[in-house]
Amino acid sequence: MLLALEHIQLHFGGRPILKDINTVINPGERIGLVGPNGAGKSTLLKIIAGELEADGGAIHKASETTVGYLPQDGVDPDPTLTVYQEVEQAFTSILKLQDKVEKTRKKLSELDHESDAHEKALHRYGHLQHQLEASGAYSMQSNIEKTLMGLGFEEEDFNRPTTEFSGGWLMRIALAKLLLRRPSVLLLDEPTNHLDITSLQWIQNFLKKYKGAVLIVSHDRAFLDEVTNRTLSLYNGNIEDYAGNYSYYEKEWEKRQEQLRRAYENQQKKIKEMQDFIDRFRYKADKASLVQSRIKQLEKMDRIELQDDQDEISFEFPHPQRSGAVVMELENIRKQYDDHVIFNDLTYRINRGERIAIVGPNGAGKSTLLRILAGKESINSGDRKPGYNVTTSYFAQHQADELDTSKEVLELLKDEAGYAKETYLRTILGCFLFQGDDVFKKVSVLSGGEKSRLAMARMLVQPANFLLMDEPTNHLDMQSKNILRQALEQYPGTYLIVSHDRAFLDPIVDKVIEVQPGEVRTFLGNVSYYLQRKKEEEEAVDQEVDLDQATKSGVGQKLSRKDERRLEAEKRQQKYRRLKPYKSKIKPIEDKIEKLEKRKDEIEALMQDPGFYDNSSEVEKISVEYDQIKAELDQCYVKWEEIAEKMSDIEESFA
């Protein structure tokens, strides 16, 4: 056991949020914490992390257990540090040790070479150097860089100040720090909200191999299915335990609900019988003791509560006018910010009825492409040509900031779709978690997530035939995502969606546009198909390409010389693409190694001169520099070997 929750209780404003939470977290478990918005999932994580105090109960931790927590938002890195320096703070103990080494080195240079104090300091210096080597200090830089690059940062980002990054990237910095600390229990609250599909794949693989325990709050079911092996369901202040991932939980939940419904019906039948007896004989003196007995039984009875069945809630988009066969054409589009070119000579056509997902790394231009299509982004050159009778509706997270804060939720929706009945509007608001009196809240008091959901609802009441959505599911729970997905399945128009949520996208898209720096590619299929194709491409590049096999695959026909040349050209292009990023990484390392080795040779030449040892302070200074150079060289060699090995594998695959 790493950590145990015992009778945890919490109330807000007299309302019970957590009633009696009991559970145990064990080493190696990867747990999904699920439940509707407002159930208290984030609150429970904060209690475990020690950021919120429960009203009752206790948390028991093993003596060596450490807890790390990533909130949904609100991370606040040091504005004076670069990205690398901020993430480096994960290794506080190593940094302190390095500081001790430096202070001891400085002290050595100030002490008399012949004194006892110098001898003691020299001994301490050697001991600290040994500790530093054992601490993993020389692999620290490599681990930091791997993690940052896995989460989507480029090498040129490492030395940029944290103040230059948006909130989503700051969350990635915080996530990198947390992952590098390797706590015994990792608490992640919606970690995928700010990730693109590439970094999402990376963190999935990281968490599957994580040796500690992981507790994740997420509404991304594909992510939960891939990573978790246990599910805790939080509902109405109580928690239920399921020994499997989210899909297992869903099936098992249905079974338990069916059993619960039967038990509920039997209990209701028993309650009715007892109540009928009480009502019938309440005023019969000879039955008074029996009546009182049944009244006490009813009072003591543990009433079964059924979870609300929200699956019946649904809505349909207003039926839009039919557009022309071609919805949008982009011709020779060039878009750049200062010297940074996003698109150059981009030509693309979108036809009526297409259902498209846009994927790719953050910063490659996904949102920019969507804004260009929506007419919200200027272009440097080229033509944007809307088709006949096309009406466009666009959703992005920032639109939440454009809502009229003086209005009530329902009032704002009425203004957007005055033709619609209030029942219909309240149904849509209910789909996006505005229920009961929530619809009369002022927009000004809504949270960021609530405003985002309201902006989504406002978009959906507009009868447009071309929908453009940028991360529409970030603030939706599972139920709301299912409702939106079902509505999109029945929608007769055309849409493009930027999202990394594979479970949401797979049933509703039939084409994927991959946006990479300087390149746009199309895959005919859903996101799972796209990921499979990408995996196959990588495997094909990593394996030896055999022209003889290509010949055999041609049903016994020998390839023409033209086809052979085409395959050879494709091989060269694939080899170039695979080697290019590694070449750009290895070159500065080789330059640094050359510089360090040159200085090391110079120092060794000095040490061979007997006169060198006449100046003790100079000896100390040079000796310390020599030790530092050797340590840096060791670190560089480790990095060089990692990259060189990957390059060698690629070279061999194309030999």
N, C-alpha and C positions, 0 to 999 in steps of 0.2 A: 504493500500500500504506500502510495506517495502522499495522498491527501484524502481526508474524509469530511463530509458535511453532515452535521448532526442537528436535526430539528431546527434548521435555519428558518427564521420568520422575519417578515418585513411588512410594514404598513405605510402607506402614503395617504395623509389626510383621512385617517380612520379606515381606509379601504385596504383589505389584505392583498398584497402583491405576491408574497411568498408565504404559504401557510405552514408547511412542515416539511422542509426539504431534507431528505436523507439520501446520500449516495457516496460511493467510494471511487476514487480515480487511481488506477494501477499503472505501473510502468509499461510503456509500449502501447497503451491504448490511444486510439485516435477517435475522439468522440464528437459527434455532431449534436449541438444543442438546438432544438427546433421548437417552433410554436408560433402562434400568430403575433403580429406586431402588438406591443403593449403587454405581452404576457409576462415580461420581467427577465428576458434572457440577458440583455446587457446589464441589467441591475445585478443579476446573480454573478456574472463575471466580475463586476466591480467589487462585490463582497468577497469573492475568492481572492482577488488581487489585493485586498486590503484598502481599497480606495473608498469603500462605503461600509458603514457599520450596520450590522443586522440588529433588529429589535430583540431577537432571541436566538438561542442555539449556539453552536460552536464549530470551529474549523480545526481539525487535528492534522498536523503535518509531521511526516517523518523528519528526523533530525537533519538530514542532508538535503531535504527538499527545497528547491528554489522555484519561484513562480515569476513568469514574465507575462506581461499584458499589453496587447495592442488594442486601443480603443477604436471606435468607428471614425472619430475625427478629433480635432483639438490637440494634435501633437504640436509641440513648440520647440523646435531645435534651436541651438545657439546661433544667433544671427552673425556672430563674429567668425564662425568656422566655415570651412569648405565642406563639401559633401563627404570627402574622404575623412577629414578630421572629425566630423560629427559621428560617422559610423565607427571610427577608431575608438570612440569612447566606450564601445562595447568591451574593450579589452583593458579596463581600468587597472587591473592588477598588473598586467604587463607594462602598461605605461608608467605606473608607479615604480616598478622594478627598473625600467629604463632610466627613470629620473634619478633613482638611487645610484645607478651605475655612473651616470654623468656627474653627479655631485661628488662621488668618490674619486672619479678621474680628476676632477678639478682640485680636490683636496690634495691628491697625490702630487700634482704639479706645484703646489704651494709649500709642501713639507720638505725639510732637509733630507736629502737622499740617504744620509748616514744615520738618521735618527730612528729610535724604536717606533715612534708614531708612524713614520713612513713605512716601516716593515709591517706594522699592523694594518695600515690602510691598504697596502699592496695585497696582503692576504685577503682582506675583505673584498677588494676589487675582483680578485680571482674567483672568490666564492660567489659573488653576485653575477659575474659573467657566466659561470656554470649554471646558476639558477635561470638566467635569461635564456640560455640555450635550451634547457629542459622545459621551459614554459611554453614553447612553441612560438616564440617571438619572431623567428625567422620565416615561419609560414603564415604569420598574421597578415602581411600585406597581400599574399596570394589569396587567402580566404576572403578578405574584404573585397578584393577585385572580382573574384568569382561570384560572390553574392550580389554585388552591385550590378554586374553585367547580367546575371540571371534575372534580376528584377527590371532590366530594361535600360540601365544607364550605359552611356558610352564612356570610353576612357577620357575624352575631353571634358566630361561632366565632373570628374573627380575633384578637380581643383577650382570648380566654380563655387561661389558662396551659396549657402542654403537659401538666402533671401531671393535668389533668382528663380526659384522653383515654385510652382503652383501647389495648392493644397494636396492634390492627388500624388504628386511626386514627393512631397514632404512625408506623406504616409508611407511611401515606399522606403524612404530613408529610415524612418522609425522601424519599419518591418525588418530591414536589413540589420539594424543594430540588435533587434530582439533575436533574430535567428542566429546571429553570431555569438550571442551570449550563451546559447544552448541551456536554457533553464530546464529544470526537471519537469515542470508543468508549463505548457505554452498555451496562453489564453488569447484567442484571435477573434475579434468582433468584426465581422464582414470584411475579411482580408482581401477579397477578390474585387471589391467595388472599384478600385483604382488601377486594376491590372489590365493589360491587353492579353490577347489569346496566347502570345508567345511566353510572356512572363508567368501567366497562369499555369501553363504546362510545366514550367520550371519549378514553381513552388509546389505543385502537386507531387512531382517526383521527390522534391526535398522532404516534404512532410511524410511521404510514405516510408522513407528511410530513417525518419527521425527516431532517435533512441529513447527520448523522454516521452511523456504523455502530452497529448494535444486535445484541447477543448475548443471547438470551433462553432461560432454562430454564423450561419450563412443561409441565404435564400437561393443559392446556386446549387440545384440538386445534382447536376452532373459532377460538380466539384466534390460535393459530399459523398456521392456514390464512389468516386474514384479514390478518395482519401480515407474515409472513416470506416471503422469496423464495429462501432457501437453508436447508438442513438439515445439521447435523453430528450423526452418530449415534455415541455413545460406548458401547462394549460390550467387556467383558473387557480393558480397558486400551488398546484401539485405537480409532481414529477413522476414520469413513468420511464422505465428502463427497457430498451430493446437491444438484443444481441446481434446487431447487424447494421448495414449502412442505411441510407435514406429509403431506397427502394424496398428493402426488407421491412423497414419501419412502416411504410405505407400499407403493405400487404398485411402485416401483423396487426396494425392499428385497426384495419377493417374487421379482422377476425374478433379482436377484443371488443370493438364497438357493437358487433352483432351479439356477442355474449352479454355485453352490458345492456343492450336494448331488451334482450329477453329477461334479464334479471330485473331491469327497470319495470317492465310490464308486469312481472310477477309481484314485485313490491307494490306497484300501484293498485293491483287487484287486492292485495292483502290490506293496504291502507284503506281502500274503499269499504271492504268488509268490516274492518274495525270501526271506521267512522260511522257506517250505517248502524252498527250495534250500539255505538254511543248515542247517536241521535234517537234511536228507537227506545232505548231504555234509560235515557238520562234522568227522567223524573220518576222512575220506579224505585221505590225504597228498597225492595228485596233484591234489586240488581245493582245497587249503588257500588258495592265493592268490586263487582265485575267491570262496571263502567269505569271506575277510577283506575283499575288495573290496566285497561286498554288505553286510557288517556296517557298513563305513564309510559306504556310501551311505545305509543306514537311519539311522545316527546323525546324518548331516548333513542329512537330509531335513527340509524345512520342513513340519511336519504341518498339514494343514487342520483347523480347528476349526469345528464347526457351532454356531450359536447355539441355546440351549435353546428348544424349541417349547412355549410355555406356553399356547397357544390351547386345548389339550385340557383344561386345568384348568377345572372348573366346579362349581357347587353349586346346590342347590335349597332354597328356604325350607321349613321344616317345614309340612306342610299344616294350615292353621288351620281352626277351626270356622267355619261360614258365619254371617255376621252378618245382622241384619235389613236391609230395603231402605233404611232411613234409618240412616246410621252416626252422624251427629252433627248437632245443631241448635244454633245460637247465636241467641238472641232478645234484641234490644234491649240488647246488651252495651255497657257503658261501662267504659273502662279509662283511668286517668290516674295519673301520677306527680307528686305535689305539684300544681302548677298546669298541668302539661303533659298535655293530653288526647290519648291515642293513638287510641282508638275511642270514638265516641259514637253510641249507638243502632244498633250493628252487628247485622244479622240475616243469617244465612247457613245453608244446609243442604248437607250432604255426603251423597251417595248411595253405596250399595254399588257397588264396582267402579270408582269414579272414580279417575283418575290425574292428580294436580294438581301443578303447579309454582307456587310463590309467589315473585314477583319484586317489585322496587321499590327505591328508594334506601335506604341504610343509615339507621337511625334512624326510619324511617316506621312500623315495627311488625311486620315480617315474623316475627321470632323471638318477639315477644310473642304474636302470633296463634297460632303453633305451640304455645307453652307453654299458652295458654288452652285450645286443643283437647286438649292432653295432660293437662289438669287440674293442671298444675304452676304455674300463675299465678293469683293471686286476681283477682277482678273487682270493680269498685265497685258495679255493678248489672247486672241482666239475668239470663238463665238459660243455662246450658250443659247440654244434654240429650243424653247418649249414647244411641245406639239399642240395640235388642234384641241381646243376646249379643255386644256389641262388646268386644274385648280389644285394648288399645292398647300399642304398643311405641314408645318415644321415644328418639331419638338427638340429642345436641347435643355440641359440642366440649368443654364444661366437664365432661361425664360422665367424661372421661378422668381427672380429678382425684379421682373417687369410687371408683376401682378399689382392691381390697384389695392393697396393695403387698407383703404378706408371702407371697403365693402365687406359684406359677409360672404361666406363660402358659397351658399346657394344663390345669393344675389348676383355674384360675379358670373356664375354659370348661366343664370337666366339672361343676363345681358349678352352673353356670347351666343345663346341659342334661344331667343325669345319665342320662337315658334313651338318649342317642345313643352310637353306637359311636365308639371313639377314632379309627378311620380317617376317619370323616365329619368329626369335629372337627378333625383335622389337615389335612384337605382345605380346610376353611373357613379355618383359620389360614394355610395356604399361599397361598390367594387374597389374603390381606392381608399377604403378604410375611414371614410367620413360617415359615421352612423349616428342616428338619434339627433341629439342637440348639437353635435359637432358641426352640422351644416349651417348653424347660426353663429359660429365663431367668426370674429373679425379676422381677415387675412393677416393683419398686423401682428396677431398673437401666435400665429402658426410657426412651427419649427421649420428648419430648412427642408427636411424630408417631407413634411406635410405640404409645404408650398410646391415642391417638385411634383408631388402626386396631384395636387390641384391643377398645376399647369398642364399635366398630362390629360386630366379629365376635360379641361377646357379645350384642348386640341381635338379631343375625340368627338365633341358635339358639332364640329364643323363639317359640313358635307363636302369634303374634298375627295378627288379621285387619285391623288398622288401624295402619299404619306412619306415623310422623311423623319426618322427618329434616331436621336443620338443618346445611347445608353438609357432606354426607357424603363428598364427594370431595376435600376440601382436602389430605389427606395420602396420597392414593392415586396410584400411577403409572398409566400408560395401561392396562396389562394388568389391574390390579386393578379399575379403573373399568369396563372391558369385562365383566369377570366379574360385577360387581355389577349392571351394566345388564342382562346376559342373565338373571340371576336375577329381577330385577324384571319383565322382560318376561313371565316365566312365572308370576309371583306371582298368585294368584287373589283376593287381598283388595283393600283400598283403601289408597291412600297419598297423602301430601302431602310435597313436598320443597322446602325453601328452598335455592336454588342459583343461581349465575350461569353455570354450565357448560352452554352451549347444546348442544354435541355430545353430552354425557351425557344431557341431558333430552329432546331432540327425539324420539328413538325411543320413549320410554316414557311421555310425558304426552299427554293429550288435552284438557286444560283449564289455563288460566293465570289465577291470581288476582294482580292487580296491587294492591299496597298502597302508597298515596300518603298523605301527611299529610292526615288527615280524610276519606279516600275509599278505597273498595275497589271494584275493577271486575273483571269476569269476561270472559275471551276464550276462545271455544271453539276450541281448536287447540293446537299446540305452541308452543315459545318463538320459533321462526323466524317462525311465523304472527303471533304477538303483536308482534314487532319490526317486521314489515312493516306491520301495521295502525297501529302508533304512527307509523311514518314517513309513511304515507298521511294520517293525521290532521294531522300537522304541515304536510305539503305543502298539504293542503286549506285549512288556516288561513292559510298564507302566500300562497295564490293568491286572486285575486278570485273571490268567490262570486257567480255569475250566476244569477239566478232564471229567466232565459230558458232557460238551459241545463238547469236543473232541469225546466222545462216540457217541453223537447224530449225529455229522457230518459224522460218519461212516455208514450212511444210515441204522440206526437201529441196527447195529451190535455192540456188546460189545467189547471194546478193550481187546486184550490179555494181560496177565500179563507182557509179554516181551515188548509190546508197551507202557504199563503204566510206566514200569521202564525207558524206553527210554525217554518218555516225562518228567518224573520226573528229570532225569539226565540233560535234556536240560534246564529245569527250573532252576535247581541249577547252571548250567553253566552260564545262562543268568543273574541270580541274582548276581553271583560272578563278572561277567564282569561289570555290571552296578554299583555295590557298590565299586569296587576296587578304581577307581579314587577319589571318595568322601572320602573313608577311609584314603587315603594318604594325603588328604588336611586337614581333620579334626583333625588328630593326633597332628601336631605341634601347632594348635590353642589351643587344650586342654592342652597341655604341658605349653603353655604360660599363659593360664588362671590360671592353678594350681600355677605357679610361682608367678604371680601377686597377686593372692588371699592370698598366704602365706605371701608375703611382706605387703599386706594391713592389715592382721591380726596382724602382728608384730607392725605396726605403731599404730593401734588402741589400742593395749596393752600398748604401750608407752604413748599414750595420756591419758590413765586412771590413770597414775602415777602422783600425784600432783607435784612431783619434776621435772617432764619433763618441766614445764613452767618456771623454774628458768632461763634457758638459752634462751634468746629471739632470738638470731641468729639461734640457733639450731631448735627452734620452727618454724621459717620461712622456713628454709631449708626442714624440714620434712613435713610441711604443703603443700608446693609446690609439693614435691614428691608425697604426698598423692593425691592431685588433679590430677596430671598426671597419676597416677596408675588408678584412677577411670575412667578417660577419655579413657585410653587404654583398660580397662576392658569392657567399654561400646562398644567400637569398636570391640573387640574380640567376645563379645556376639552376636552382629549383624551378624558377619560372621559365627559364630558357628550355630546360628539359621537357617540361609539360607541353609547351607549345611545339617544340621540335618533334616530339613524339607524335603529336596529332598531325603535323605536316608530313611526317614520314609515312604514317598510315595512309594519308591521302595519296601521296606519291606512289606508294606500293599498289594501291587499288587501281591506278591508271598505268602501271608499268607495262 
